[in-house]
Amino acid sequence: MTSTDAGSRRLLIRDLAQLVSPGGRSAPLRGRELGSVDVISDAYVLCENGRIARVGRMDDLPALSGDIEELDARGLSAVPGLVDCHTHACFAGDRVEEFALRAAGATYEELHAAGGGILSTVRATRAAGQDGLAGALARHAEWMTRAGTTTFEAKSGYGLDRETELAQLRAIRAGGGIPTWLGAHAVPPEFEDEGADAYLEFLIADVLPEAAAVAEAADVFLERGAFDVAQARRYLSACRKAGLSLRLHGDQFTEAGAVPLGIELGARSVDHLEVTGERGIALLAGSDVVAVVLPASALFLGRPMPPARALVDAGAALALATDFNPGSAFCESLPLVCALACTQLGLTLEEALAACTVNAAHVLARADRKGRLSPGFDADVLLLASDDWRHLAYHLGGPVVHTVVRSGRMVWGSPA
């Protein structure tokens, strides 16, 4: 291997058993296109200056001159670096005690009513400070990288005050994530007497101006016991006016109007959808709003799985994500989520791959540069420890990730 300076860095990933990428050039993929993949056997990827310069068969590799770093990928397969478009990865502490109580029979809603749930993490996150949050985010980002994620979104929402919400967003951006402002996650104790409307007034007047300068999107938990349609519309409308794109947590426990509101406001996605019925499926299928499904959360809480198969068959745009968080989905692994998608949601392996690459990149407004192994795209490549890419979902919880390349640099490799 020959190392080069950052200005002219080139990496050749050679002798791949398979190179696999979602088909087509459009985004998001829907219907039959969602299950279309391009497969090249005995392949290579040439990366230059952080972008993919060429892909093809080894027989067609042109002569290369100058300094180049080579990565021997014999026996391995390559897929695009995975894109996690819904996480809560910037948090302090854990909720293992709640997990134990839930295993003994307590429900998520009962724990929340008893002062646990989101507010438990709020207390730990507020106490962590900027440095503590940066350290926690770095640790969680490393976990995600080792699971094959090269691009991740992360939300605030565990501060619920001005200082900590902004600290979360800054930590996410500084740590390489794409920040989403989830100020409307829950009503904090300070506003228990005044209520949700007063809290939203505080968020819009006192936090939004600075949050909009750091975040790319805003999110709201539209659910019984959190925020209703009118409150969510007020918050999201103000965020859109401030230049943020829109996301919604919706239909996790009840159909409370998240899907129609998301379509009305032109949201990029509605996420969860465990209880979405036929009308919601039809509405999403007829819209540009992406349905982001989170099977690890449904599994973790013992909730119904979201109707992913019905959504795809109806023509909705679908993405997969981990929902990585300390309370309802302590899971950073998109390969595990792909396995759940194939075994529990009725998706094919090809559909699952597209849902956590190009379609997830679309949710994050990056489908023009992430989610495919094609010339001009960011050189984010996941090498799998198998000559058959389908082990991504097949090897349930196993060491399927061999090497992770981000922007043309190897950022993680499995021990020899």
LOBAMAR-520225 format. One line per field, with one value per residue (C-alpha): x, y, z. Coordinates in nm, 3 decimals. Last residue first. Layout:
! LOBAMAR-520225
x = [X|...]
y = [Y|...]
z = [Z|...]
END
This chain:
! LOBAMAR-520225
x = [-0.759|-0.964|-1.254|-1.178|-1.302|-1.252|-1.095|-1.077|-1.247|-1.512|-1.605|-1.481|-1.602|-1.441|-1.560|-1.920|-2.102|-1.992|-2.326|-2.651|-2.854|-2.629|-2.900|-2.947|-2.604|-2.537|-2.718|-2.395|-2.256|-1.874|-1.892|-1.741|-1.915|-1.734|-1.933|-1.841|-1.881|-1.690|-1.939|-2.120|-1.974|-1.935|-2.184|-2.196|-2.528|-2.671|-2.505|-2.441|-2.765|-2.966|-2.851|-3.172|-3.180|-3.498|-3.337|-3.036|-3.275|-3.416|-3.069|-2.925|-3.141|-3.452|-3.247|-3.091|-3.423|-3.585|-3.307|-3.330|-3.703|-3.943|-4.207|-4.189|-4.082|-3.812|-3.684|-3.725|-3.596|-3.280|-3.241|-3.274|-2.995|-2.779|-2.875|-2.717|-2.730|-2.982|-3.108|-3.455|-3.722|-3.536|-3.173|-3.211|-3.125|-3.438|-3.268|-3.376|-3.554|-3.698|-4.013|-4.163|-4.527|-4.652|-4.934|-4.720|-4.444|-4.678|-4.849|-4.515|-4.401|-4.708|-4.528|-4.466|-4.707|-4.548|-4.336|-4.137|-3.797|-3.950|-4.143|-3.832|-3.613|-3.872|-3.836|-4.023|-3.970|-4.260|-4.138|-4.366|-4.400|-4.767|-5.014|-4.863|-4.858|-5.232|-5.310|-5.112|-5.281|-5.623|-5.541|-5.416|-5.102|-5.051|-4.674|-4.621|-4.278|-4.161|-4.341|-4.104|-3.985|-4.273|-4.476|-4.699|-5.026|-4.859|-4.711|-5.042|-5.235|-4.982|-4.951|-5.325|-5.348|-5.334|-5.230|-4.924|-4.649|-4.870|-4.634|-4.290|-4.278|-4.013|-3.988|-3.724|-3.592|-3.584|-3.721|-4.065|-4.051|-3.978|-4.273|-4.501|-4.365|-4.445|-4.793|-4.884|-4.761|-4.976|-5.286|-5.223|-5.166|-4.843|-4.724|-4.970|-5.136|-4.893|-4.736|-4.372|-4.226|-3.927|-3.732|-3.471|-3.126|-3.014|-2.748|-2.882|-3.241|-3.166|-3.054|-3.379|-3.589|-3.490|-3.648|-3.960|-4.057|-3.951|-4.106|-4.437|-4.424|-4.386|-4.682|-4.896|-4.782|-4.889|-4.852|-4.847|-4.607|-4.394|-4.086|-4.131|-4.059|-4.331|-4.220|-4.042|-4.122|-3.761|-3.677|-3.425|-3.259|-2.880|-2.694|-2.402|-2.028|-1.954|-1.944|-2.297|-2.429|-2.254|-2.392|-2.746|-2.716|-2.576|-2.862|-3.119|-2.922|-2.911|-3.265|-3.454|-3.617|-3.277|-3.340|-3.511|-3.209|-3.211|-2.945|-2.900|-2.636|-2.409|-2.142|-2.333|-2.168|-2.223|-1.875|-1.970|-2.283|-2.083|-1.832|-2.117|-2.239|-1.901|-1.863|-2.214|-2.142|-1.819|-1.979|-2.265|-2.025|-1.830|-2.143|-2.287|-2.385|-2.643|-2.901|-2.859|-2.913|-3.232|-3.366|-3.301|-3.546|-3.786|-3.805|-3.922|-3.945|-4.159|-4.433|-4.643|-4.352|-4.309|-4.679|-4.664|-4.372|-4.555|-4.445|-4.436|-4.111|-3.923|-4.051|-3.900|-3.565|-3.570|-3.656|-3.346|-3.140|-3.236|-2.901|-2.691|-2.633|-2.792|-2.694|-2.784|-3.155|-3.161|-3.363|-3.201|-2.939|-2.755|-2.551|-2.231|-2.313|-2.269|-1.949|-1.873|-1.570|-1.378|-1.093|-1.119|-0.753|-0.745|-0.504|-0.369|-0.269|0.023|0.069|-0.046|-0.349|-0.400|-0.768|-0.987|-1.208|-1.118|-1.162|-1.528|-1.664|-1.675|-1.515|-1.444|-1.627|-1.574|-1.350|-1.065|-1.057|-1.215|-1.186|-1.425|-1.351|-1.545|-1.527|-1.907|-2.118|-2.471|-2.723|-3.024|-3.399|-3.631|-3.730|-3.791|-4.090|-4.273|-4.084|-3.728|-3.673|-3.482|-3.395|-3.081|-3.182|-3.079|-2.963|-2.595|-2.408|-2.041|-1.967|-1.661|-1.450|-1.107|-1.008|-1.087|-0.864|-0.810|-0.690|-0.590|-0.492|-0.553|-0.542|-0.183|-0.112|-0.041|0.109|0.000]
y = [-1.021|-0.778|-0.623|-0.299|0.051|0.396|0.296|0.615|0.693|0.922|0.650|0.293|0.025|-0.319|-0.668|-0.624|-0.959|-1.039|-1.200|-1.054|-1.257|-1.354|-1.344|-0.967|-0.856|-1.220|-1.128|-0.976|-1.320|-1.352|-1.300|-1.074|-0.765|-0.457|-0.137|0.150|0.525|0.686|0.970|0.940|1.068|0.726|0.476|0.265|0.401|0.535|0.876|1.161|1.260|1.080|1.331|1.510|1.320|1.132|1.067|0.906|0.666|0.578|0.528|0.316|0.168|0.110|0.004|-0.283|-0.390|-0.399|-0.621|-0.859|-0.890|-0.728|-0.920|-0.713|-0.980|-1.194|-0.961|-0.634|-0.795|-0.904|-0.554|-0.411|-0.645|-0.520|-0.164|-0.217|0.062|-0.103|0.020|0.063|0.182|0.344|0.422|0.529|0.389|0.434|0.174|0.294|0.159|0.363|0.324|0.525|0.425|0.232|0.028|-0.286|-0.105|0.019|-0.319|-0.490|-0.233|-0.260|-0.161|-0.448|-0.464|-0.368|-0.585|-0.279|-0.398|-0.563|-0.251|-0.040|-0.276|-0.266|0.108|0.205|0.532|0.604|0.871|1.165|1.231|1.138|0.889|0.588|0.780|0.847|0.488|0.353|0.601|0.492|0.122|0.147|0.281|0.119|0.062|0.373|0.458|0.761|1.014|1.156|1.451|1.665|1.858|2.032|1.870|1.532|1.528|1.640|1.363|1.103|1.236|1.239|1.058|0.697|0.553|0.381|0.451|0.627|0.923|1.063|1.345|1.503|1.851|2.048|2.353|2.702|2.913|2.913|2.533|2.541|2.774|2.546|2.243|2.385|2.508|2.194|1.974|2.165|2.138|1.769|1.668|1.660|1.410|1.201|1.059|1.096|1.346|1.338|1.627|1.664|1.955|1.937|2.060|2.166|2.423|2.768|2.651|2.563|2.921|3.084|2.786|2.800|3.110|3.200|2.869|2.651|2.878|2.893|2.514|2.484|2.715|2.502|2.178|2.265|2.548|2.315|2.057|2.321|2.288|1.908|1.888|1.835|1.563|1.533|1.879|1.997|1.730|1.935|1.714|1.708|1.519|1.345|1.396|1.446|1.826|1.823|1.590|1.774|2.106|1.968|1.818|2.139|2.336|2.112|2.122|2.500|2.580|2.322|1.999|1.832|1.480|1.597|1.629|1.407|1.211|1.139|0.894|0.835|0.562|0.288|-0.053|-0.194|-0.082|0.268|0.259|0.162|0.437|0.688|0.576|0.643|0.978|1.082|0.995|1.193|1.496|1.477|1.466|1.760|1.972|1.897|1.553|1.663|1.764|1.427|1.229|1.417|1.406|1.030|0.977|1.222|1.006|0.696|0.708|0.942|0.691|0.788|0.698|0.358|0.285|0.392|0.160|-0.131|-0.311|-0.693|-0.821|-0.764|-0.407|-0.374|-0.506|-0.269|0.013|-0.069|-0.078|0.280|0.429|0.734|1.026|1.091|1.189|0.878|0.948|0.784|0.803|0.824|0.553|0.531|0.219|0.243|0.112|-0.262|-0.459|-0.832|-1.010|-1.322|-1.119|-0.758|-0.653|-0.281|-0.081|0.267|0.462|0.683|0.738|0.528|0.309|0.073|0.033|-0.215|-0.394|-0.751|-0.646|-0.577|-0.230|0.079|0.415|0.752|0.707|1.019|1.103|1.246|0.949|0.609|0.317|0.032|-0.316|-0.623|-0.997|-1.003|-0.691|-0.680|-0.400|-0.407|-0.373|-0.441|-0.078|-0.048|-0.284|-0.044|0.269|0.406|0.750|0.853|0.818|0.669|0.310|0.003|-0.023|-0.125|-0.454|-0.530|-0.900|-1.123|-0.810|-0.834|-0.472|-0.174|0.094|0.404|0.741|1.048|1.353|1.641|1.423|1.318|0.967|0.637|0.353|0.000]
z = [1.164|1.369|1.175|0.997|1.069|0.924|0.591|0.389|0.058|0.206|0.456|0.419|0.661|0.668|0.763|0.878|0.899|1.254|1.347|1.476|1.229|0.940|0.671|0.659|0.537|0.443|0.122|-0.009|-0.100|-0.093|0.281|0.545|0.410|0.286|0.338|0.108|0.145|-0.142|-0.187|-0.517|-0.843|-1.000|-0.851|-0.537|-0.413|-0.086|-0.074|-0.318|-0.492|-0.224|0.035|0.140|0.472|0.380|0.040|0.211|0.382|0.041|-0.110|0.171|0.445|0.230|-0.073|0.121|0.273|-0.069|-0.207|0.088|0.032|0.275|0.470|0.787|1.036|0.871|0.598|0.785|1.104|0.920|0.776|1.128|1.241|0.954|1.059|1.401|1.662|1.893|2.230|2.082|2.329|2.616|2.540|2.176|1.832|1.616|1.391|1.047|0.739|0.451|0.243|-0.045|-0.075|-0.377|-0.224|-0.233|-0.045|0.228|0.261|0.305|0.562|0.783|1.105|1.351|1.641|1.975|2.206|2.311|2.184|1.877|1.776|1.834|1.632|1.352|1.288|0.972|0.788|0.550|0.310|0.229|-0.145|-0.141|-0.288|-0.114|0.215|0.191|0.098|0.393|0.627|0.504|0.539|0.895|1.061|1.402|1.392|1.180|1.329|1.127|0.906|0.650|0.442|0.560|0.305|0.560|0.454|0.395|0.744|0.889|0.714|0.840|1.196|1.269|1.602|1.485|1.821|1.972|1.717|1.461|1.427|1.498|1.246|1.023|0.867|0.679|0.860|0.709|0.994|0.829|0.834|1.207|1.274|1.074|1.259|1.602|1.517|1.324|1.611|1.858|1.641|1.571|1.934|2.135|2.401|2.604|2.293|2.008|1.771|1.878|1.677|1.445|1.301|1.027|0.929|1.276|1.368|1.271|1.314|1.677|1.743|1.631|1.750|2.117|2.277|2.080|1.920|2.210|2.476|2.288|2.256|2.633|2.691|2.461|2.625|2.977|3.227|3.529|3.388|3.219|3.439|3.437|3.063|2.800|2.560|2.225|2.089|2.094|1.841|1.642|1.382|1.346|1.071|1.238|1.212|1.581|1.556|1.411|1.679|1.961|1.840|1.827|2.173|2.323|2.165|2.329|2.653|2.686|2.574|2.773|2.663|2.689|2.564|2.247|2.019|1.717|1.532|1.163|1.051|0.754|0.733|0.915|0.886|1.236|1.343|1.233|1.448|1.756|1.680|1.655|1.997|2.158|1.984|2.087|2.449|2.448|2.288|2.537|2.830|2.695|2.646|2.990|3.122|3.380|3.122|2.952|3.272|3.364|3.008|2.997|3.281|3.119|2.805|2.989|3.365|3.572|3.660|3.357|3.127|3.291|3.251|2.884|2.815|2.979|3.299|3.282|3.432|3.107|3.127|3.472|3.347|3.053|3.290|3.492|3.171|3.101|3.007|3.081|2.849|2.512|2.158|1.955|1.912|1.569|1.248|0.901|0.944|0.612|0.535|0.334|-0.010|-0.062|-0.115|-0.108|0.034|-0.064|-0.212|-0.100|-0.116|-0.042|-0.255|-0.185|-0.492|-0.584|-0.955|-1.243|-1.302|-1.594|-1.662|-1.471|-1.723|-1.624|-1.261|-1.332|-1.275|-1.056|-1.126|-0.961|-0.631|-0.421|-0.124|-0.328|-0.564|-0.500|-0.745|-0.672|-0.809|-0.914|-0.960|-0.987|-1.050|-0.911|-0.975|-0.746|-0.804|-0.512|-0.457|-0.831|-0.802|-0.574|-0.487|-0.497|-0.348|-0.539|-0.906|-1.060|-1.111|-0.916|-0.557|-0.539|-0.514|-0.576|-0.553|-0.509|-0.476|-0.638|-0.571|-0.352|-0.504|-0.293|-0.418|-0.216|-0.416|-0.171|0.139|0.079|-0.041|0.131|-0.069|0.000]
END
